[in-house]
């Protein structure tokens, strides 16, 4: 075992052992625990993991070990951990059960197979790949169900070598543990983050350091026979920095003279390299057959003893070899093969002669079942190959298909990369390299994707393949920086695709328009109008009903020809996307282009489509477990909740979205939270927070965020009655035609200009607003326009326009604008000395705005009411009632429970376990002073 025998390896580890004891105790009490043990190789992480497993009396212990050579096999690490629990898979919800079954190769959607992780059965033959976060929720449910019988302690050693999708899934589970009787402990190297990035970053961490000098000296003296010179001892302790494994291993190669007097050459290599060299010396002293057996064990990642026996027979390795490697203290043969330390495995594998290594992989391939473990068999064959071989490349390609069907995109990329390397035909080699690049990009490895694209470019690709290569390269750049840097690349790729007759050409132009929209005022010479003009030639005439084609046509007309030409086309496109929400490929289009259709709906002031898009996106993402999409959908729904005056719901959605973004590692979505802050208008920090969020977005080239910053500050300052500042911000906001921002900002500008005594500054913006609102034609647009005209009118005309605005806005969902119209109308009536009428409008405005939580606007209404002679008390903080004592998540759980959902249903919707739901509900009942679910609805309504 790594770090030596547990007792010796735990010398001086009282503090660390105490921390692990507390982890176990908390898990037993139903307080889910997560801990990452960090440290350099040999420092004692594995010894602490062994201590944890031994100390967990009364608990069920699950183990998994990351293996460097298995990092390419999707879900391999997760399968190790969960395999003992699979008998309880029928107790978790159906969609989760199905996702986990597909991930582990137990089923294939519409078909079935019988393999385990890495199974060969054709997972690609039916259904689509499971969402990896739905798999994560399934693992969370599986662990929580098992922990109901007995507390679970899950130990994952060498987590830095987990396959990427296993690491992502376990990181997700770790961040959702709360009230489960589960402890999840990872041991990982400090300097080598887990596959694809530090997926365990931000989790509770215990850094395992070297032993103190006294403990290190005592450990060293306990393993060195005879006299040990004090100066030599102190030098070894200093050079090893108290690393226990180094203290135990490095002295093995020193002579008695060197130990007694220090007459040896100091080794300046890194500590891990020195330890590995110590193992290499021990491996080199073994008989040749024993070295081959050790190499075979190192190349076989599962630790399958019967398999290793079959390999030994093929390599003519006799039974004495196993005794020799065990006697050397390098490996143990039990139920599974276990190395003393991962460095033994790496030393045995890397030091082997390449010819011998290929022979071992060949023997492993021959001994591996071709039906139930075809993927590992193909992987071993690939490592045994010297020359290109089409049959082997095809087998690897089929393995990639199966990996992709299970959601293992990183594994698919690895299989396809090796398939390309072994492909003799140059044209087919380029095709596979291009597919490998796409898989690498989809798995979140843009650098690997660019490397594979460079390899593909060396092959004789046809025009369509060159076009797809160009588009993928542009998408890599766009993913890294959402602004204008990708624009010329996207335009070039789109043009290539259209010329090659590729059906994805119009979609590439949509990507380019989207990039131009987000680049905004930071574009470098190529703005959104120029992109629209370039895309005009790609407008298809043969597929008029396809939603993406309609969207492209509408955007081209909007940006190139104006709002009047583009508005009707965009409305038709939105209707087509609404019809596509039913599922199938159309449903995929709706999810794929949500980020753009949402902006178009906002530009058209279409609250009905906003509602349908966000409701469908959130519902379908929850149902399918698509956590890659859900944070975005929640953010959009939160923004709609702000506009509809449901600030408490918006806060809960923002909180849930932020939690999921932390879990998934997706790009942050700041706008909904900042929109909520601006409308609340509470606290001196709001303006600073808005500016900070915009600065972060502009740092990666998102110029649209500049327009967003100025618009949100305008809303804030209009609420606070700081109209001159609001006008300055609004004028900056409308300098550029930012989609779904400039129209809203124009309406804010008109109000700020009139209230700051500069009505002349509103004339030109009003004309721009008239064009956009007319093109939209919705009650929200026309109601806002009527209110803006009223601000610049007098007498009966103004009165009529205010009433028209109230009537139109009253027919829609945008309650905050309805409330502000009551406020503006009341302010106008007071100035017209119609105090009684003014009080009615201002009371309505004040009640609505205070109910929303729009503090600044409510205070503005209160001041106006006071000016009419009305007595209105400022709202006390405690007046919000008990409901505001609930956290955002507690409020969400309370609402769902009040709607009749069970704990399991709530857990599935919010991606937490039923036990965590129960824990939150206990706090909700206490805060609302209720004792049952049937009292929740009344308590929430009265809060």
Secondary structure, 3 states (H helix, E strand, C coil): CCCCCHHHHCCCCHHHHHHHHHHHHHHHCCCCEEEEEEECCCCCHHHHHHHHHHHCCCCEEEEEECCHHHCCCCCHHHHHHHHHHHHHHHHCCHHHHHHHHHHCCCEECCEECCCCCCCCCCHHHCCCCCCHHHHHHHHHHHHHHHHHHCCEEEEEECHHHCCHHHHHHHHHHHHHCCCCCEEEEEEEECCCCCCCCCCCCCCCEEECCCCCHHHHHHHHHHHCCCCCCHHHHHHHHHHHCCCHHHHHHHHHHCCHHHHHHCCCCCCCCCHHHHHHHHHHHHHHCCCHHHHHHHHHHHHCCCCEHHHHHHHHHHCCCCCHHHHHHHHCCCEEECCEEEECCHHHHHHHHHCCCHHHHHHHHHHHHHHCCCCCCHHHHHHHHHHHCCCCCHHHHHHHHHHHHHHHHCCCHHHHHHHHHHHHHCCCCHHHHHHHHHHHHHHHHHCCCHHHHHHHHHHHHCCCCCHHHHHHHHHHHHHHHHHHCCCHHHHHHHHHHHHHHHHCCCCCHHHHHHHHHHHHHHHHHHCCCCCHHHHHHHHHHHCCCCCCCCHHHHHHHHHHHHHHHCHHHHHHHHHHHHHHHHHHCCCHHHHHHHHHCHHHHHHHHHHCCCHHHHHHHHHHHHHHHHHHCCHHHHHHHHHHHHHHHHHCCCHHHHHHHHHHHHHHHHHHCCCCCCHHHHHHHHHHCCCCCHHHHHHHHHHHHHHCCCCHHHHHHHHHHHHHHHHHCCHHHHHHHHHHHCCCCCCCCHHHHHHHHHHHHHHCCCHHHHHHHHHHHHHHHHHHCCHHHHHHHHHHHHHCCCHHHHHHHHHHHHHHHHCCCCHHHHHHHHHHHHHHHHHCCCHHHHHHHHHHHHHHHHHHCCHHHHHHHHHHHHHCCCCCCCCCHHHHCHHHHCCHHHHHHHHHHHCCCCHHHHHHHHCCCHHHHHHHHHHHHHHHCCCCHHHHHHHHHHC
